């Protein structure tokens, strides 16, 4: 095949989001490539020297020009493009069909499979034992008022468990709600509006179905647009990581799960059918629906705070001074949030240009607007930093009273 024979999406190829990590085999270096949605079961592996060539695929350069500039043989570069396409790593009809098939399969199953939460343990008993151990090492925040909502991390459990346990501690003895609204962060997805899930979620502790009454009302209000990027949930961990804690406290309670966009980033132009849903529209309608349906609703904002260090594009490792500066900034912004004025909180983040890369401004402010709490309390704040200072991620536990 020649470049002139390639279909349009290969002639001008564009990479989708992907995860990459180095591997070694027979003393040779390779790079593994995988799309975060797991559209195909196989992981594509390429020789390390080809990774630089792949990164040149930007959607604005013809395939023949990429091959010429990198001195890649024509037949070998076309073969690479075809393999990337088959793996769902290029935008085009192949990845679109793979997405459709994946959503259809998940819908038929009625659940997203266990992924990130599987790190908690191999058996249900192991998971419960671990959660109970973490709770036993956590101080009771001793709130006199009922906790209607929490801010909890979505950091991995090894680094984040102190704040998970602090956030969920009081719910161990709370009355089981009729539903829990989990507001997540869209880390890997393409949707720039709210993305609702009509599919339940599974963790090692069981299956939490969606609250069909609430979801059906939301679909009646917003139509299919709020499901436009449903595939985003397949790649996302921020909702799933809350499930074991919820299930430990309340069992397999129904959930309303939505990914909330970053309010500091404007929606893209060109949505021809104007079907995407803004956070304000979604929260306003959800509040009405919950009032009409009645019952008890709790809310979880699945939120990490700062992301700094070389892993996140900064030039130097994280040192003690950087940790201090990050904490000072975090506490300033948390004070804005605790002030219970989301407009002031978001505008302050805009003024600082989100200088330490908080990833969950959207769902934190959405949770407050949904619940309208009387008071917000900080329970705990932590920084997780690796020994080499390559990455620091901060998180907190908060109660919405």
Buried (B, 14 or more C-beta within 10 A) or exposed (E): EEBEEBEEBBBBBEBBEBEEEEEEEEEEEBBBBBBBBBBBEEBBEBEEEBBEBBEBBEEEBEBBEBBEEBEBEBEEBBEBBBBBBBBBBBBBEBBEEBBEEBBEEBEEEEBBEBBBBBEBBEEBEEBBEBBEEBBEEBEEBEBEEEBBBBBBBBBBBEBBBBBBBBBBBBBBEBEEBBBBBBBBBBBBBBBBBBBBBBBBBBBBBEBBBBBEBBBEBBBEBBEEBBBBBBBBBBBBBBBBBBBBBBBBBBEBBBBBBBBBBBBEEEEEEEEEEEBBBBBEBBBBBBBEBBEEBEEBBBBBBBBBBBBBBBBBEBEEBBEEEBBEBBBEBBBEBBEBBBEBBBEEBBEBBEEEEBBBBBBBBBBBBBBBBBBEBEEBBBBBBBBBBBEEBBBBBBBBBBBBB
